[in-house]
Amino acid sequence: MRPDGVPSDAHNLTVIERYAADASIIVMAHGVLHKRLQVYADSVLAKLEGIELYCLGRTKHGWPAIRSMLGATLNWSRSNAR
């Protein structure tokens, strides 16, 4: 997060889009997001629309799980919906 408390900006989205264009696979792994952060996640998903996204697993509420919360079990799945 930036020092001013803003978690994302237009430059960040441009960088994500550039790296995504060159990636052979994109893995989402952010866990449950606070309501305030959802708008930023939505902007990233909008930039990645049309690209197949994956996750290592899901939280009990359907969010792409964080690796440390999965233990030894990894279940690759598509992550395009939330």
N, CA, C and O atoms as CSV, one atom per row, in Angstrom:
chain,resi,resn,atom,element,x,y,z
A,1,MET,N,N,0.850,-1.180,0.000
A,1,MET,CA,C,0.000,0.000,0.000
A,1,MET,C,C,0.891,1.237,0.000
A,1,MET,O,O,1.939,1.270,0.645
A,2,ARG,N,N,0.463,2.225,-0.718
A,2,ARG,CA,C,1.231,3.472,-0.770
A,2,ARG,C,C,1.226,4.156,0.594
A,2,ARG,O,O,0.316,3.929,1.391
A,3,PRO,N,N,2.235,4.995,0.878
A,3,PRO,CA,C,2.319,5.690,2.167
A,3,PRO,C,C,1.098,6.562,2.467
A,3,PRO,O,O,0.779,6.793,3.633
A,4,ASP,N,N,0.415,7.046,1.431
A,4,ASP,CA,C,-0.759,7.895,1.668
A,4,ASP,C,C,-2.022,7.080,1.940
A,4,ASP,O,O,-3.106,7.645,2.084
A,5,GLY,N,N,-1.885,5.757,2.010
A,5,GLY,CA,C,-3.022,4.909,2.353
A,5,GLY,C,C,-3.867,4.462,1.173
A,5,GLY,O,O,-4.855,3.752,1.361
A,6,VAL,N,N,-3.502,4.863,-0.042
A,6,VAL,CA,C,-4.247,4.457,-1.230
A,6,VAL,C,C,-3.634,3.148,-1.742
A,6,VAL,O,O,-2.453,3.127,-2.088
A,7,PRO,N,N,-4.412,2.053,-1.800
A,7,PRO,CA,C,-3.841,0.755,-2.147
A,7,PRO,C,C,-3.564,0.536,-3.623
A,7,PRO,O,O,-2.901,-0.439,-3.978
A,8,SER,N,N,-4.050,1.411,-4.495
A,8,SER,CA,C,-3.869,1.214,-5.927
A,8,SER,C,C,-3.988,2.548,-6.655
A,8,SER,O,O,-4.545,3.513,-6.131
A,9,ASP,N,N,-3.456,2.581,-7.865
A,9,ASP,CA,C,-3.615,3.765,-8.698
A,9,ASP,C,C,-3.558,3.343,-10.159
A,9,ASP,O,O,-3.365,2.164,-10.456
A,10,ALA,N,N,-3.723,4.290,-11.067
A,10,ALA,CA,C,-3.750,3.986,-12.498
A,10,ALA,C,C,-2.442,3.345,-12.966
A,10,ALA,O,O,-2.459,2.457,-13.819
A,11,HIS,N,N,-1.317,3.786,-12.419
A,11,HIS,CA,C,-0.025,3.202,-12.800
A,11,HIS,C,C,0.019,1.721,-12.426
A,11,HIS,O,O,0.493,0.898,-13.209
A,12,ASN,N,N,-0.466,1.384,-11.252
A,12,ASN,CA,C,-0.490,0.006,-10.792
A,12,ASN,C,C,-1.287,-0.863,-11.769
A,12,ASN,O,O,-0.854,-1.960,-12.120
A,13,LEU,N,N,-2.443,-0.377,-12.204
A,13,LEU,CA,C,-3.266,-1.132,-13.147
A,13,LEU,C,C,-2.561,-1.314,-14.485
A,13,LEU,O,O,-2.682,-2.367,-15.111
A,14,THR,N,N,-1.833,-0.310,-14.923
A,14,THR,CA,C,-1.083,-0.404,-16.172
A,14,THR,C,C,-0.008,-1.480,-16.078
A,14,THR,O,O,0.189,-2.251,-17.016
A,15,VAL,N,N,0.681,-1.530,-14.951
A,15,VAL,CA,C,1.720,-2.541,-14.742
A,15,VAL,C,C,1.105,-3.937,-14.694
A,15,VAL,O,O,1.642,-4.865,-15.298
A,16,ILE,N,N,-0.003,-4.099,-13.993
A,16,ILE,CA,C,-0.681,-5.396,-13.930
A,16,ILE,C,C,-1.084,-5.843,-15.334
A,16,ILE,O,O,-0.866,-6.994,-15.713
A,17,GLU,N,N,-1.668,-4.935,-16.094
A,17,GLU,CA,C,-2.100,-5.246,-17.455
A,17,GLU,C,C,-0.910,-5.659,-18.337
A,17,GLU,O,O,-1.022,-6.603,-19.119
A,18,ARG,N,N,0.215,-4.966,-18.216
A,18,ARG,CA,C,1.412,-5.272,-19.008
A,18,ARG,C,C,1.948,-6.666,-18.670
A,18,ARG,O,O,2.236,-7.459,-19.567
A,19,TYR,N,N,2.080,-6.960,-17.375
A,19,TYR,CA,C,2.572,-8.279,-16.978
A,19,TYR,C,C,1.589,-9.375,-17.357
A,19,TYR,O,O,2.005,-10.464,-17.751
A,20,ALA,N,N,0.316,-9.113,-17.246
A,20,ALA,CA,C,-0.700,-10.102,-17.598
A,20,ALA,C,C,-0.633,-10.459,-19.076
A,20,ALA,O,O,-0.843,-11.612,-19.450
A,21,ALA,N,N,-0.341,-9.476,-19.912
A,21,ALA,CA,C,-0.265,-9.718,-21.358
A,21,ALA,C,C,0.849,-10.708,-21.709
A,21,ALA,O,O,0.741,-11.433,-22.698
A,22,ASP,N,N,1.913,-10.744,-20.909
A,22,ASP,CA,C,3.039,-11.634,-21.164
A,22,ASP,C,C,2.983,-12.941,-20.378
A,22,ASP,O,O,3.809,-13.827,-20.595
A,23,ALA,N,N,2.025,-13.068,-19.475
A,23,ALA,CA,C,1.957,-14.238,-18.595
A,23,ALA,C,C,1.329,-15.437,-19.294
A,23,ALA,O,O,0.416,-15.286,-20.106
A,24,SER,N,N,1.822,-16.618,-18.974
A,24,SER,CA,C,1.204,-17.826,-19.512
A,24,SER,C,C,0.071,-18.298,-18.597
A,24,SER,O,O,-0.807,-19.047,-19.025
A,25,ILE,N,N,0.095,-17.859,-17.345
A,25,ILE,CA,C,-0.970,-18.174,-16.394
A,25,ILE,C,C,-1.008,-17.063,-15.349
A,25,ILE,O,O,0.029,-16.523,-14.963
A,26,ILE,N,N,-2.213,-16.729,-14.896
A,26,ILE,CA,C,-2.371,-15.711,-13.859
A,26,ILE,C,C,-3.087,-16.366,-12.685
A,26,ILE,O,O,-4.171,-16.930,-12.835
A,27,VAL,N,N,-2.465,-16.281,-11.520
A,27,VAL,CA,C,-3.019,-16.885,-10.312
A,27,VAL,C,C,-3.471,-15.775,-9.366
A,27,VAL,O,O,-2.674,-14.921,-8.977
A,28,MET,N,N,-4.741,-15.792,-9.001
A,28,MET,CA,C,-5.295,-14.854,-8.030
A,28,MET,C,C,-5.141,-15.485,-6.650
A,28,MET,O,O,-5.467,-16.658,-6.470
A,29,ALA,N,N,-4.650,-14.726,-5.678
A,29,ALA,CA,C,-4.440,-15.266,-4.329
A,29,ALA,C,C,-4.462,-14.132,-3.316
A,29,ALA,O,O,-3.441,-13.837,-2.694
A,30,HIS,N,N,-5.600,-13.500,-3.146
A,30,HIS,CA,C,-5.658,-12.347,-2.239
A,30,HIS,C,C,-6.472,-12.600,-0.978
A,30,HIS,O,O,-6.449,-11.772,-0.067
A,31,GLY,N,N,-7.177,-13.695,-0.897
A,31,GLY,CA,C,-7.987,-13.966,0.283
A,31,GLY,C,C,-9.179,-13.021,0.380
A,31,GLY,O,O,-9.527,-12.339,-0.584
A,32,VAL,N,N,-9.788,-12.992,1.539
A,32,VAL,CA,C,-10.958,-12.151,1.768
A,32,VAL,C,C,-10.534,-10.686,1.788
A,32,VAL,O,O,-9.589,-10.314,2.484
A,33,LEU,N,N,-11.235,-9.864,1.025
A,33,LEU,CA,C,-10.927,-8.438,0.977
A,33,LEU,C,C,-11.902,-7.640,1.824
A,33,LEU,O,O,-13.092,-7.947,1.882
A,34,HIS,N,N,-11.386,-6.623,2.473
A,34,HIS,CA,C,-12.245,-5.686,3.184
A,34,HIS,C,C,-13.113,-4.954,2.167
A,34,HIS,O,O,-12.679,-4.731,1.037
A,35,LYS,N,N,-14.310,-4.583,2.542
A,35,LYS,CA,C,-15.237,-3.894,1.635
A,35,LYS,C,C,-14.601,-2.686,0.956
A,35,LYS,O,O,-14.859,-2.423,-0.218
A,36,ARG,N,N,-13.773,-1.953,1.693
A,36,ARG,CA,C,-13.119,-0.758,1.123
A,36,ARG,C,C,-12.197,-1.096,-0.041
A,36,ARG,O,O,-11.978,-0.264,-0.922
A,37,LEU,N,N,-11.660,-2.304,-0.051
A,37,LEU,CA,C,-10.710,-2.699,-1.084
A,37,LEU,C,C,-11.382,-3.340,-2.296
A,37,LEU,O,O,-10.736,-3.530,-3.326
A,38,GLN,N,N,-12.652,-3.671,-2.190
A,38,GLN,CA,C,-13.336,-4.367,-3.276
A,38,GLN,C,C,-13.314,-3.571,-4.579
A,38,GLN,O,O,-13.197,-4.157,-5.656
A,39,VAL,N,N,-13.425,-2.257,-4.499
A,39,VAL,CA,C,-13.405,-1.431,-5.711
A,39,VAL,C,C,-12.087,-1.596,-6.475
A,39,VAL,O,O,-12.080,-1.551,-7.705
A,40,TYR,N,N,-10.985,-1.784,-5.765
A,40,TYR,CA,C,-9.694,-1.982,-6.410
A,40,TYR,C,C,-9.620,-3.366,-7.057
A,40,TYR,O,O,-9.097,-3.515,-8.162
A,41,ALA,N,N,-10.142,-4.365,-6.368
A,41,ALA,CA,C,-10.181,-5.711,-6.950
A,41,ALA,C,C,-11.044,-5.710,-8.204
A,41,ALA,O,O,-10.691,-6.340,-9.200
A,42,ASP,N,N,-12.156,-5.016,-8.163
A,42,ASP,CA,C,-13.041,-4.930,-9.334
A,42,ASP,C,C,-12.336,-4.258,-10.509
A,42,ASP,O,O,-12.533,-4.659,-11.656
A,43,SER,N,N,-11.518,-3.245,-10.238
A,43,SER,CA,C,-10.807,-2.563,-11.325
A,43,SER,C,C,-9.750,-3.474,-11.944
A,43,SER,O,O,-9.528,-3.434,-13.154
A,44,VAL,N,N,-9.102,-4.293,-11.124
A,44,VAL,CA,C,-8.135,-5.254,-11.656
A,44,VAL,C,C,-8.852,-6.295,-12.511
A,44,VAL,O,O,-8.403,-6.618,-13.610
A,45,LEU,N,N,-9.965,-6.817,-12.006
A,45,LEU,CA,C,-10.711,-7.809,-12.780
A,45,LEU,C,C,-11.219,-7.227,-14.092
A,45,LEU,O,O,-11.240,-7.924,-15.107
A,46,ALA,N,N,-11.625,-5.970,-14.087
A,46,ALA,CA,C,-12.071,-5.325,-15.324
A,46,ALA,C,C,-10.924,-5.242,-16.331
A,46,ALA,O,O,-11.139,-5.460,-17.524
A,47,LYS,N,N,-9.707,-4.928,-15.869
A,47,LYS,CA,C,-8.535,-4.862,-16.749
A,47,LYS,C,C,-8.188,-6.240,-17.317
A,47,LYS,O,O,-7.678,-6.350,-18.432
A,48,LEU,N,N,-8.469,-7.290,-16.538
A,48,LEU,CA,C,-8.113,-8.652,-16.941
A,48,LEU,C,C,-9.281,-9.389,-17.599
A,48,LEU,O,O,-9.192,-10.592,-17.846
A,49,GLU,N,N,-10.362,-8.685,-17.881
A,49,GLU,CA,C,-11.539,-9.323,-18.472
A,49,GLU,C,C,-11.161,-10.019,-19.775
A,49,GLU,O,O,-10.444,-9.467,-20.609
A,50,GLY,N,N,-11.655,-11.229,-19.926
A,50,GLY,CA,C,-11.359,-12.014,-21.112
A,50,GLY,C,C,-10.146,-12.914,-20.951
A,50,GLY,O,O,-9.903,-13.779,-21.792
A,51,ILE,N,N,-9.388,-12.727,-19.892
A,51,ILE,CA,C,-8.219,-13.560,-19.607
A,51,ILE,C,C,-8.625,-14.598,-18.567
A,51,ILE,O,O,-9.276,-14.272,-17.574
A,52,GLU,N,N,-8.238,-15.842,-18.799
A,52,GLU,CA,C,-8.577,-16.892,-17.846
A,52,GLU,C,C,-7.707,-16.742,-16.596
A,52,GLU,O,O,-6.480,-16.706,-16.685
A,53,LEU,N,N,-8.346,-16.657,-15.450
A,53,LEU,CA,C,-7.655,-16.497,-14.169
A,53,LEU,C,C,-7.802,-17.786,-13.367
A,53,LEU,O,O,-8.799,-18.497,-13.488
A,54,TYR,N,N,-6.798,-18.075,-12.550
A,54,TYR,CA,C,-6.805,-19.276,-11.733
A,54,TYR,C,C,-6.583,-18.913,-10.270
A,54,TYR,O,O,-6.132,-17.814,-9.946
A,55,CYS,N,N,-6.906,-19.856,-9.399
A,55,CYS,CA,C,-6.582,-19.719,-7.980
A,55,CYS,C,C,-6.158,-21.084,-7.458
A,55,CYS,O,O,-6.448,-22.113,-8.069
A,56,LEU,N,N,-5.473,-21.081,-6.331
A,56,LEU,CA,C,-4.985,-22.319,-5.727
A,56,LEU,C,C,-6.058,-23.008,-4.910
A,56,LEU,O,O,-5.938,-24.190,-4.590
A,57,GLY,N,N,-7.083,-22.290,-4.579
A,57,GLY,CA,C,-8.203,-22.769,-3.794
A,57,GLY,C,C,-9.070,-21.575,-3.460
A,57,GLY,O,O,-8.779,-20.453,-3.872
A,58,ARG,N,N,-10.126,-21.813,-2.719
A,58,ARG,CA,C,-11.045,-20.730,-2.371
A,58,ARG,C,C,-11.316,-20.714,-0.868
A,58,ARG,O,O,-11.267,-21.740,-0.189
A,59,THR,N,N,-11.603,-19.507,-0.376
A,59,THR,CA,C,-12.009,-19.388,1.021
A,59,THR,C,C,-13.431,-19.922,1.149
A,59,THR,O,O,-14.069,-20.226,0.141
A,60,LYS,N,N,-13.921,-20.037,2.350
A,60,LYS,CA,C,-15.280,-20.562,2.529
A,60,LYS,C,C,-16.338,-19.641,1.926
A,60,LYS,O,O,-17.479,-20.059,1.733
A,61,HIS,N,N,-15.974,-18.397,1.628
A,61,HIS,CA,C,-16.906,-17.455,1.001
A,61,HIS,C,C,-16.641,-17.280,-0.489
A,61,HIS,O,O,-17.248,-16.420,-1.126
A,62,GLY,N,N,-15.741,-18.085,-1.051
A,62,GLY,CA,C,-15.508,-18.076,-2.488
A,62,GLY,C,C,-14.387,-17.201,-3.008
A,62,GLY,O,O,-14.186,-17.131,-4.220
A,63,TRP,N,N,-13.649,-16.530,-2.135
A,63,TRP,CA,C,-12.533,-15.679,-2.564
A,63,TRP,C,C,-11.338,-16.552,-2.928
A,63,TRP,O,O,-11.184,-17.639,-2.370
A,64,PRO,N,N,-10.477,-16.098,-3.862
A,64,PRO,CA,C,-9.247,-16.839,-4.151
A,64,PRO,C,C,-8.368,-16.895,-2.892
A,64,PRO,O,O,-7.988,-15.862,-2.340
A,65,ALA,N,N,-8.061,-18.093,-2.460
A,65,ALA,CA,C,-7.364,-18.280,-1.188
A,65,ALA,C,C,-5.897,-17.889,-1.256
A,65,ALA,O,O,-5.271,-17.941,-2.315
A,66,ILE,N,N,-5.362,-17.499,-0.115
A,66,ILE,CA,C,-3.944,-17.208,0.063
A,66,ILE,C,C,-3.238,-18.537,0.296
A,66,ILE,O,O,-3.736,-19.382,1.039
A,67,ARG,N,N,-2.094,-18.727,-0.327
A,67,ARG,CA,C,-1.357,-19.995,-0.240
A,67,ARG,C,C,-1.140,-20.465,1.190
A,67,ARG,O,O,-1.286,-21.655,1.472
A,68,SER,N,N,-0.801,-19.574,2.084
A,68,SER,CA,C,-0.510,-19.980,3.463
A,68,SER,C,C,-1.730,-20.546,4.174
A,68,SER,O,O,-1.590,-21.242,5.180
A,69,MET,N,N,-2.918,-20.260,3.671
A,69,MET,CA,C,-4.137,-20.763,4.298
A,69,MET,C,C,-4.562,-22.123,3.749
A,69,MET,O,O,-5.551,-22.692,4.210
A,70,LEU,N,N,-3.825,-22.648,2.770
A,70,LEU,CA,C,-4.220,-23.888,2.112
A,70,LEU,C,C,-3.538,-25.122,2.676
A,70,LEU,O,O,-3.955,-26.240,2.373
A,71,GLY,N,N,-2.517,-24.954,3.476
A,71,GLY,CA,C,-1.788,-26.106,3.973
A,71,GLY,C,C,-1.068,-26.809,2.834
A,71,GLY,O,O,-0.522,-26.157,1.945
A,72,ALA,N,N,-1.064,-28.121,2.856
A,72,ALA,CA,C,-0.351,-28.892,1.845
A,72,ALA,C,C,-1.206,-29.181,0.616
A,72,ALA,O,O,-0.686,-29.664,-0.389
A,73,THR,N,N,-2.484,-28.900,0.673
A,73,THR,CA,C,-3.389,-29.225,-0.428
A,73,THR,C,C,-3.520,-28.058,-1.387
A,73,THR,O,O,-3.854,-26.944,-0.985
A,74,LEU,N,N,-3.256,-28.319,-2.649
A,74,LEU,CA,C,-3.449,-27.306,-3.681
A,74,LEU,C,C,-4.467,-27.824,-4.681
A,74,LEU,O,O,-4.300,-28.915,-5.227
A,75,ASN,N,N,-5.506,-27.066,-4.925
A,75,ASN,CA,C,-6.527,-27.420,-5.895
A,75,ASN,C,C,-6.667,-26.290,-6.892
A,75,ASN,O,O,-7.350,-25.305,-6.613
A,76,TRP,N,N,-6.032,-26.410,-8.053
A,76,TRP,CA,C,-6.122,-25.378,-9.081
A,76,TRP,C,C,-7.546,-25.296,-9.586
A,76,TRP,O,O,-8.170,-26.318,-9.869
A,77,SER,N,N,-8.057,-24.097,-9.699
A,77,SER,CA,C,-9.388,-23.912,-10.263
A,77,SER,C,C,-9.473,-22.554,-10.933
A,77,SER,O,O,-8.690,-21.651,-10.640
A,78,ARG,N,N,-10.423,-22.425,-11.825
A,78,ARG,CA,C,-10.640,-21.126,-12.469
A,78,ARG,C,C,-11.180,-20.159,-11.444
A,78,ARG,O,O,-11.934,-20.541,-10.549
A,79,SER,N,N,-10.791,-18.900,-11.577
A,79,SER,CA,C,-11.138,-17.896,-10.578
A,79,SER,C,C,-11.879,-16.700,-11.178
A,79,SER,O,O,-11.966,-15.655,-10.533
A,80,ASN,N,N,-12.410,-16.824,-12.382
A,80,ASN,CA,C,-12.996,-15.668,-13.064
A,80,ASN,C,C,-14.216,-15.074,-12.390
A,80,ASN,O,O,-14.618,-13.963,-12.735
A,81,ALA,N,N,-14.802,-15.752,-11.470
A,81,ALA,CA,C,-16.014,-15.210,-10.833
A,81,ALA,C,C,-15.780,-14.920,-9.360
A,81,ALA,O,O,-15.045,-15.639,-8.682
A,82,ARG,N,N,-16.388,-13.898,-8.890
A,82,ARG,CA,C,-16.466,-13.582,-7.451
A,82,ARG,C,C,-17.657,-12.701,-7.265
A,82,ARG,O,O,-17.952,-12.288,-6.143
